[in-house]
Amino acid sequence: MTVNLTGRGAGALGELVRRTGDSKTDVINRALIVYELIERITDEGGAVFVREPDSAELERVRFL
């Protein structure tokens, strides 16, 4: 399989490889699993929230 990444996507991939020590293949596989999870949750009417470090406030994440 060949994947054509944008500059931003390639940068994110490189940063994740650097931060995690995982291979590019592993990072892409994990990203697809997370993407599928988010799509399933939102398709079923759920929502995804994040919390910044040192904060008690949850913020809803909206995916386009």
Secondary structure as the mmCIF struct_conf table of DSSP 4:
data_model
#
loop_
_struct_conf.conf_type_id
_struct_conf.id
_struct_conf.beg_label_comp_id
_struct_conf.beg_label_asym_id
_struct_conf.beg_label_seq_id
_struct_conf.end_label_comp_id
_struct_conf.end_label_asym_id
_struct_conf.end_label_seq_id
HELX_RH_AL_P HELX_RH_AL_P1 GLY A 7 THR A 20
HELX_RH_AL_P HELX_RH_AL_P2 LYS A 24 ASP A 43
TURN_TY1_P TURN_TY1_P1 GLU A 44 GLY A 45
STRN STRN1 VAL A 48 ARG A 51
TURN_TY1_P TURN_TY1_P2 PRO A 53 ASP A 54
STRN STRN2 LEU A 58 VAL A 61
#
